[in-house]
Amino acid sequence: MLNDPIANALSKILNAEKVSKSDCIIKPVSNTIKKILKIMQEKKYIGEFEEIKDGKGNYIKINLIGHINKCGAIKPKYPTKKDQFEKFENRYLPAKDFGIIFVSTNQGIMTHIEAKEKKIGGVLLAYCY
């Protein structure tokens, strides 16, 4: 049984990247995972992805382009104020302005950079660089 679908999806992507696969299949599908993948696609970490309906919960097929060094879920999911992002940047990212942390805010899921610009806090979900 899957306890953390976000962690499972990101570890599948990372494992497929490590063995140089060109695509990866993520199952199960959730709106949170789709939003995280959309942000990763906008930031050029992954290529195109599509949701394929199979009648059993669906799955997502992702084209990998080899730009991910590491990605993973943040556990426990820390609630963060607008001025505390730097502490977690130092903890999860290798250098300043290198990589992204996904934050769930009251305005939706976004990167920590966008959350700092909008001056809002949230809950840390995952990281990617």
Secondary structure, DSSP 8 states (H G I E B T S, - for coil): --S-HHHHHHHHHHHHHHTT-SEEEE-S--HHHHHHHHHHHHTTSEEEEEEE--SSS-EEEEEE-S--S-EEE-SS--EE-TT-HHHHHHHHSSBTTBSEEEEEETTEEEEHHHHHHHT--EEEEEEE-
